[in-house]
Amino acid sequence: MKTLEDYPVDELKLVYRLLHAQLTTHLALLEGDFLHDLQGYLQQQARSAGVDLSDHGQWDAWLGNTYVSCEERMKDREILR
């Protein structure tokens, strides 16, 4: 059986970005273990690459998204229920 470590990080980043983009329409993703485990693994990889995870813009850039400052990100944030 494969584990997350067996897959290329770029492929895992793509899967994470696609799943994360669906959170507002599929709230069940927030409840599942897979997304949580995938995020934890990717954060571990990012830390090893020198990414400051407290800076969400750095995290986004490392994932392959556009860098957006925390201030800009929070401006139009909606609360998921």
C-alpha positions, -999 to +999 in steps of 0.1 A: +000+000+000+013+035-009+015+063+016+017+101+009+055+098+010+053+076-022+038+104-043+055+134-059+050+165-038+039+185-068+011+160-074+000+162-038+001+200-040-023+199-070-047+175-052-046+197-021-053+229-042-082+212-060-098+199-027-092+232-009-110+251-037-141+229-030-144+235+007-172+260+005-194+236-016-183+204+001-180+211+038-177+174+045-141+177+033-134+196+065-146+166+086-125+140+068-091+126+077-076+127+042-075+164+037-062+169+073-035+143+067-026+157+033-023+192+047-002+180+076+022+162+053+025+191+029+031+215+058+059+193+070+074+194+035+070+231+033+087+236+067+116+215+055+118+238+025+120+269+048+085+281+044+071+302+073+037+286+078+025+315+099+026+335+067-003+322+047+010+339+016+042+319+018+022+287+022+001+296-008+031+304-029+047+271-020+015+253-029+016+269-063-010+296-057-006+333-060+009+350-029-018+369-011-010+388+022-030+377+053-045+412+055-059+409+019-070+373+025-091+381+055-108+411+039-137+392+023-135+360+043-168+342+048-175+320+078-183+284+069-210+267+089 
